[in-house]
Amino acid sequence: MFDEWLRKRTPAGRWGKLQDLHGVAVFLASGASDFINGQTIYVDGGILSVI
């Protein structure tokens, strides 16, 4: 029941997978993130935008 509710509410329409974190990890390990400090990067499929 909760699973169905979450899928309907999340813009991505699914639960997250470990692979969803790869892009953020690569970004944070690269020079492209050198000037980023003290930020929270949400990898949540968009659920935070609808809560």
DOBA-508348 format. One line per field, with one value per residue (C-alpha): x, y, z; residue number from 1; residue in one letter. Coordinates in nm, 3 decimals, decimal comma, m for minus. Layout:
BEGIN
xx = (X ...)
yy = (Y ...)
zz = (Z ...)
gudren = (NUM ...)
torvex = (A ...)
***
This chain:
BEGIN
xx = (0,000 0,278 0,474 0,187 0,133 0,500 0,519 0,214 0,349 0,709 0,765 1,011 0,737 0,967 1,190 1,552 1,831 2,195 2,285 2,091 2,370 2,649 2,601 2,615 2,917 3,105 3,009 3,125 3,453 3,520 3,661 3,314 3,221 3,536 3,347 3,055 3,061 2,805 2,521 2,272 2,213 1,893 1,874 1,510 1,330 1,156 0,953 1,078 0,918 0,570 0,581)
yy = (0,000 0,246 0,135 0,224 0,560 0,649 0,557 0,770 1,072 1,059 1,236 0,960 0,704 0,451 0,376 0,487 0,250 0,253 0,348 0,673 0,794 0,737 1,066 1,274 1,083 1,139 1,506 1,560 1,379 1,591 1,937 2,060 2,067 2,245 2,562 2,387 2,391 2,304 2,201 1,919 1,744 1,544 1,234 1,154 1,123 1,453 1,349 1,646 1,884 1,740 1,698)
zz = (0,000 0,092 m0,213 m0,444 m0,271 m0,301 m0,670 m0,749 m0,558 m0,680 m1,015 m1,112 m1,044 m0,881 m0,586 m0,614 m0,709 m0,606 m0,964 m0,920 m0,692 m0,947 m1,131 m0,815 m0,686 m1,013 m1,013 m0,654 m0,724 m1,034 m1,075 m1,172 m0,803 m0,679 m0,584 m0,410 m0,030 0,236 0,006 0,031 m0,300 m0,295 m0,512 m0,443 m0,773 m0,706 m0,401 m0,199 m0,448 m0,387 m0,009)
gudren = (1 2 3 4 5 6 7 8 9 10 11 12 13 14 15 16 17 18 19 20 21 22 23 24 25 26 27 28 29 30 31 32 33 34 35 36 37 38 39 40 41 42 43 44 45 46 47 48 49 50 51)
torvex = (M F D E W L R K R T P A G R W G K L Q D L H G V A V F L A S G A S D F I N G Q T I Y V D G G I L S V I)
***
